[in-house]
């Protein structure tokens, strides 16, 4: 590539399902490179395999990118100068290219039926030979082939791979790679349904769309000599190839669903922040140095370079992702966090809680929880008790642990004293609430911790909550006292029965 050439890179997913994190990481790196180089990022949908097409997948791909803040400069929904951006709408281009290759002697029609090909493979297997197309139509007279095709006979078009010599190409991460041509058979470029294979389609499109760098997964390396031959036969310029490493699961196999890997939109639903997942994916397989891990999108667009990607597969470190998410939550500007919390609570809190969610209340409780959560999905169970006047009375067993085991009468009494002591409090603030409750504990000769944990369950309904006294201040005096009395009564009834 010449220095002056414009950087144009693409993300070219096949709409075969929800995009998993490995695929999206590829898009993210490619996008970062476009931003860094002031180039263009193109989204192209490779939908030529009609049998694998999944309804809704294009939308899921686009939504995954949008959620991560990855915007494309040209694509199926917004168009652009090199459209259409769905391969299924570009069939004529592939047909023209395939016919040109036949004319120039680089390709030929093959009429072998599926049965014939199966038989061929079975024979090869029986003879312990690798299964490959045996070239049976390679020397078939062109004129006869044309007649049969014109008469409507089903056929595919195959590329005539050179049978001798070798094919080399350069990969940005790995340098020069060479394959022996005799290892490669005459592969299909146009199928009998008129759709191209990936091999032909991407060569035609990456050329037509003026793509400077083809970034894709390393599983394509063994096919690249075929692509080199195609580029050359069509007289096209070879792009820069960047074959990125895969992500591995904890058992060393390619990361998949069975490792608990999720689709990008599932991470969104589970409460990960887009910024955190973006940062995490960017550094899974790329590093600036041996210690920096936290990067904003902006910083990444300055320092990221494709050439610094790792050649080796990287592990998917779920613990690091969670840690990073917690860190982003803690570091976020308070107002941004409040609006993310409000959105999340709108979605997660039970339907009976009136909407819209009280913004001022969320603002009040945000400082109490921002240090405590790692995932947004934890939020509603942690703070739900702030939004309703009647929390369900916690089960007796919740109260009667540790010191209170088999002592429901004492627990009931302790709560009654608390309510009585809190009732006259004039200034309802965390500090005074705490002081009052410490005094009550002393009076009852109970350890403050045991006493507070009982009150926490009564007031919040859970054993794990935001800081107790601050929470009580927010909930308000009347409601707190009601909840404490209710808990006390229910514990007393337990003793009576
Ligand atoms: N459509 C191919 C796939 O989804 C993409 C390969 C490429 O980026 O060229 O695997």
Boltz pocket constraint, residues with backbone or C-beta under 6 A from the ligand:
constraints:
  - pocket:
      binder: B
      contacts: [[A, 10], [A, 11], [A, 12], [A, 13], [A, 14], [A, 46], [A, 202], [A, 215], [A, 216], [A, 217]]
      max_distance: 6.0
